Amino acid sequence: MIFGDKKYEWYPSGNAPKLYPTQLVFGDFMFSNEEGIYIPESIPFQGRWGEAGGTHILDNNFFPAPSSINLVWFSLIENQFYSLEADLPKEKIAALLAEKDEKTKEPKYKDIIAGMAPYGRLAIWVGGIDVITEVAWLQAEPTDVEWNEFAPYANASKNEYVEAVLNDCEEAYENLQKNGLPDKMLFERYMQKFNYRITPKFENKDAVFEEIELYYYNGELNTTNSGEHTLNAMRAKPYKIVLNWSIGKTKYGGYFWTDEKKIIETFANLYSNDTQKEGNLIIEVDKDNDQFKFFLQNETTVVEIPVEEIEIMVFKNKFEFFRSDNYTKPQGGWRN
């Protein structure tokens, strides 16, 4: 289907990982007619990878799908500016903007998000309520920006400015002091996809699957009750899974956070260099709904992911029912 320059209601936004904040010098999503719409600034960009930062409401937020992006940003932890002008998959973006929610008949997607990672990597997602889809993974180049152009009113040197901003980003600053710059391959591993499905299994035969929310390391989010998670598809590694099920009138909600190093290692070992071979991530729920097992398997191999490596919180009829001994989230942290 050709979408041409049909207009959709959407909002430009930026993003950077919580531990690796950035600031925009400028950023524009460009249209085929060489006009564009700017990405609103956030000082700094910092949050969950893939999540929309600030957006701006105009009198008219109806635009065509962008055909390219043009931006310059400042990676604070690296003390480095990056520049990128690149084409975007316009037809793919337009197809997502055209999708409608089956129940509400409203558009599923409302945001186009530029995610700035360390070492000049840039992700583009199209996002909406309960859904975020990656559409591009790009590489910017280091560039120079005159300091007095970037911060004409800053009464501080570049290094002093970086130190001051990072001091306000407590977790990012502490992480930088403790661990230094991240591995250059970290975000490549985040963005990598594998061919697998997700299979919940309930020991209680009266348990009924309700819904699953899948948060991935590449910033994507998918919420579904249609069963599509049980079909093989190219997916990034999950960092958080929210599984909802019921037994009679009793509703359960299980929240599972994977350990970054363990889940990366498990997928790498099982798939080796063949990300296309079919796999299955299995979540087993015991009859009492408070014990769990996790497996990643293919045709020849089954690997158990130690439950000690997964943080777990379970709610029963909206009240806390179970939490694992290794659960470390702050109060209300299960929402993130």
Secondary structure as UniProt FT lines:
FT   TURN            4..5
FT   STRAND          8..9
FT   STRAND          11..15
FT   TURN            18..19
FT   STRAND          22..30
FT   TURN            32..33
FT   STRAND          36..38
FT   TURN            49..50
FT   STRAND          62..63
FT   STRAND          68..75
FT   TURN            76..79
FT   STRAND          80..87
FT   HELIX           90..97
FT   TURN            102..104
FT   STRAND          109..116
FT   HELIX           118..120
FT   STRAND          121..128
FT   TURN            129..130
FT   STRAND          131..139
FT   STRAND          141..143
FT   HELIX           147..150
FT   TURN            152..153
FT   HELIX           158..168
FT   HELIX           170..179
FT   TURN            184..185
FT   HELIX           186..191
FT   STRAND          194..202
FT   TURN            205..206
FT   STRAND          207..216
FT   TURN            217..218
FT   STRAND          221..224
FT   HELIX           228..230
FT   STRAND          233..235
FT   STRAND          238..247
FT   TURN            248..249
FT   STRAND          250..258
FT   HELIX           260..271
FT   TURN            272..273
FT   TURN            275..276
FT   STRAND          279..285
FT   TURN            287..288
FT   STRAND          292..297
FT   STRAND          302..305
FT   HELIX           307..309
FT   STRAND          310..316
FT   TURN            317..318
FT   STRAND          319..323
FT   TURN            325..326
FT   TURN            331..332
FT   HELIX           333..335
//
